[in-house]
Amino acid sequence: MAEVELRAVSKSFGKVAVCKSLDLQVADGEFVTLLGPSGCGKTTTLNLIAGLEDASAGDILIGGRRVNDLTPFERDVAMVFQNYALYPHMTVAENIGFTLRLRRVSREAMRQRVAAVAESLELGPVLDRVPAQLSGGQQQRVALGRAIIREPQVFLFDEPFSNLDAGLRIKMRAEVKELHQRLRVTSIFVTHDQEEALSLSDRIAVMREGRIEQFGTPEEIYARPLSKYVARFIGSPPIEFLPGEIAREGGDLVFRMGALSTALAPAVAGGLADPSPSLELGVRPEHVILGSHGVPVTVRLVQPMGPATLVTVAWQGGTLIARVPGMAAFKPDERVHVSIAPEHVMLFDAVSGRRLAIPG
């Protein structure tokens, strides 16, 4: 079993606290992503697990064993770096088999294992080449192969796709997910890319200034964010926050934003026994509805994206973006009506940034 657990782990560089009393539990065989902007502490957290940095406080456990005082090799983890970290003078086969050579594995056993790993990563035809003769995607596969062949307890990934172009990043995401489904090795992945986090992860830890803001499944992080910070970090185009107030219309509670109002579902309304005087409604572009009902607005910008179209409309001195399925036939300066899907309403305290609690 290879559970990874952080118990009140902190890390400071001089007077600067980079990680602040982190608690995290990664189950055996789980794929967890640390997601956040640059400087939030995600790479430092990964380095602490790997043993590349020493914790200032707290305990790090792998497979139930405290590893704070163990070397990276003794922790039995394999790390895949952003810059691949391949040996430029070695062939692909030599790079993949390097750790086996250090372990004094026999030449024939090493040849067989390297060939098997290379075949699984479609590297068989390039085993005799050096890294400079490979594409970026092939180099990343070699780095993966070198990690796989060690058969570690834990895989650690430090933004491994950031140097690849957009199309290759998507391809490598699929390959890593397929690899994890096949091997089921506990994996911790660091990225600032929300799409990578959503597509790869069993659970996501959204980090902010050295702390974990929210830890949950991709669906929980996206649909039930605990704060404006988390809600804003996930989703493209990003969520909109609209200021307004609670009002009663025909016996129902609604959230009114100027001329536009949206009904509050009973579960949401139940959380408003003592509402904050400063509320904001969080609405994602796919929940902004353009049609024949609602408040009349003017289309400002139309951006066809293939499977969806982004339509920007004028709204209260600013703009509001709707994500419409397909190649929608809206035109600039066209008059349309806007409303908001009430079942997707999220209310936030504008001061604290926390989403209002909704009774279970």
Buried (B, 14 or more C-beta within 10 A) or exposed (E): EBBBBBBEBBBBEEEEBBBBBBEBBBBBBBBBBBBBEEEBBBBBBBBBBBBBBEBBEBEBBBBEEEBBEBEBEEBBBBBBBBEBEBEEEBBBBBBBBBBBEEEEBEEEEBBEBBBBBBEBBEBBEBBEBBBEEBEBBBBBBBBBBBBBBBEBBBBBBBBBBBBBEEEBBBEBBEBBBEBBEEBEBBBBBBBBBBBBBBBBBBBBBBBBBBBBBBBBEBEBBBBBBBBBBBBBBBBEBBBBBBEBEBEEEEEEBBBBBEEBBBBBBEEBBEBBEEBBEEBBBBBBBBBBBBEEEBBEBEBBEBEBEEEBBBBBBEBBEEEBBBBBEEEBEBEEEBEBBBBBEBEBBBBBBBEEBBBBEBEE
